[in-house]
Amino acid sequence: MNIADLRNLAHRYAPPFVMEHVEGGADDEVTLVRNRSAFERITFRPLTLQGAQHRDLSTTLLGKTVCLPIVIAPMALNGLLRHNGDILLAKAAERHGIPFTLATLATTPIEDVAAQAGGNLWFQLYNIKREYWAALALRAKVAGCSTLVLTTDAPIYGNREWAARHYNGVAELKFRSRAALWRHLRWLHDVMVRHGQPRFAHLDELLASRDSRVLKSARFVSAQLDPTMVWEDVKRLRELWRGPLVLKGILTASDALQALQVGIDAVVISNHGGRQLDGTPSPMEVLGEIAGVVGRRLTILIDSGFRRGTDVVKALAMGAQGVMIGRAALYGLIAGGEAGAVKALDIFKREIEVAMTLLGIPTIGAIGPEAIHQQ
Ligand SMILES: Cc1cc2nc3c(=O)[nH]c(=O)nc-3n(C[C@H](O)[C@H](O)[C@H](O)COP(=O)(O)O)c2cc1C
């Protein structure tokens, strides 16, 4: 019926250490919780008697028509959730006519995703060794990616204590986590045994002689994030990448203005799903301010905590042009592979349609600030 149902099914398939990788936040997870509660402080102002018969959910994002105002967010290690998780998600996105973002830390090479799923592909760049950027960006371009997304809110990984609870010093599963696998034998078979443990797909040079299997190298890879990235690097990337360039992880109007000044096309207002700095506001709490400063001059995307179609409509009403969904898509993927991911998107589509009809709004472009109250 809804994303919460998909989440319940996901917990049956994948073992606890995988679900904590998906669901966990940083520190005390205050921001994680806030990402959901922020939506409750926004209420709708529906207009009745609007003759609401036909709804059009399509819109334009960064020069391309999309069938829903949604993008699948970049997420590392999707292949640890389902075999070929990236391809399944990308196929689901293609079926719904929306972009899919492949992560630098993905387990499927961009070329395979492009060949097997196609569609509107975006590629996310992490601040792992600047000297790899040009090669990765070129790889994404050659594979046919339309858009490059640079993540800016992860100079290092946030304090994710759940990860430490499952892995020991040599980055292998602790016994307790291994013992729980008996209740998830299908996952064990499908993801780890039948095809072998998934590997990082874009880090050949970085891992060189190391073991590239994700459980063996996850800790090493997370320690390779380079905290020295600055705006000058973004300028260089701008010169390198001619297509749409997006900065993901912006939470202040001053950063959004700076992005505009260096020629960025879009920002994703995001706190990384509460996985980085605990204590940041929900992106919904800063969206109005940022849209007030750079709206119309910069495409504004937003993510973190979106689980309902009404959440998406609220963000559009406050000035976003599109929403990235993270865990909501993963719950579908884990619960039912490609069909489950398609289902997650069906749910968003239906819920957005219902909300627009009840609000008396026929098109995405017509969703504006008059549709909501903020408390
Ligand atoms: C399992 C998982 C892995 C993620 N990996 C990345 C990543 O590699 N790069 C990145 O920019 N963001 C990453 N994110 C953050 C998402 O792109 C997105 O910002 C976040 O999930 C949105 O919040 P939501 O999950 O509540 O929708 C990850 C999120 C999750 C849940």
The ligand as a Gaussian input file, in Angstrom:
#p B3LYP/6-31G(d) Opt

LIG

0 1
 C       22.314000       3.531000       1.826000
 C       22.613000       4.939000       1.405000
 C       23.791000       5.212000       0.720000
 C       24.076000       6.513000       0.308000
 N       25.192000       6.756000      -0.438000
 C       25.408000       7.996000      -0.928000
 C       26.499000       8.254000      -1.802000
 O       27.283000       7.364000      -2.113000
 N       26.652000       9.510000      -2.277000
 C       25.780000      10.530000      -1.943000
 O       25.952000      11.664000      -2.405000
 N       24.729000      10.309000      -1.126000
 C       24.517000       9.085000      -0.620000
 N       23.440000       8.848000       0.183000
 C       22.491000       9.950000       0.466000
 C       21.377000       9.990000      -0.580000
 O       21.865000      10.358000      -1.828000
 C       20.271000      10.973000      -0.169000
 O       20.846000      12.237000       0.055000
 C       19.506000      10.538000       1.065000
 O       19.330000       9.154000       1.084000
 C       18.143000      11.211000       1.075000
 O       17.435000      10.897000       2.229000
 P       16.293000       9.756000       2.280000
 O       17.023000       8.467000       2.232000
 O       15.647000      10.013000       3.591000
 O       15.399000       9.944000       1.095000
 C       23.162000       7.558000       0.626000
 C       21.987000       7.268000       1.322000
 C       21.709000       5.985000       1.713000
 C       20.422000       5.712000       2.444000

